[in-house]
Amino acid sequence: WHSIVRLAASLVGYERVTRADGLRLLRLWMGGDAARRSELKRRYRDLARDVHAYNRRARGRKRDKLDGFAGD
């Protein structure tokens, strides 16, 4: 799950990657067409929540840094 969250978090802000793309990836990760709609919707909401939290924590980790590296 953490890998899916990290991937989704890294794609936030890219207009060419749509919510439908994210949903399609999540559905495949859950087993394709066998994934129940209610479970898929729940997981999608969980993913959105976790991505938001991940990016919020990342902003704190990257404060006062340039491209992830500490300044002099």
N, C-alpha and C positions, 0 to 999 in steps of 0.2 A: 504494500500500500504506500509505503514511504517513497518508493521510486516513482509511482504514479503521481503522487503529490508534487514531488520535485520537478518532474517533467511538466506538469500542468502549470506550476508556479513559474517556470522559466519561459513559458509561452504567453503569459499574461501580457497584453499590450500589443501583440502581433495581430493586426487586422485580418490577415489571410488565414489565420487559424481560428475557425468559428466554434461556437458552442456545439454545433452539430458534429464537428470533428472530434471534440472532446468526448461527447456522448458516444460516438462511434467507437473510439478507443476504449472507453470504459466498458461498453457492451462486449467488445472482443475480450477484454481482460476478464470479464465475468463469465465467459463461456459462450459468447456469440448469441445466437437466436434462443438458446435455452434459458437465457437470463429473463427472469420475470420482470414485468414492467414496474411493479411496485418496488421491488428490490433495487432495480436500476435507478428509479427516481430517488430513493433514499440515499443510495451511494453517491449520486450526482450532487445532492445537497451536502452530503458529508464532504465530498471532494472540494466543493466551493468554499465551505467553512475552513477546511484544513489548508487550502491554498492561501486563503486570506491570512490566516494565522502564520503560515510559513513565511510569506512575504513581509509581514509586519515584523517578525523576529529578524529576518534578513536585513531589513533597514537598520535595525539596532546594531547588528554585527558589523555592518559596512560603514557605520558612521565614522567620519574623519579618515576615510580610506579612498584611494583612487583605484578603480577596477579591482577591488578586493585586496589591495596591498597597502600596508601601513606606510604612511608618509614619514619623512625624516624629521 
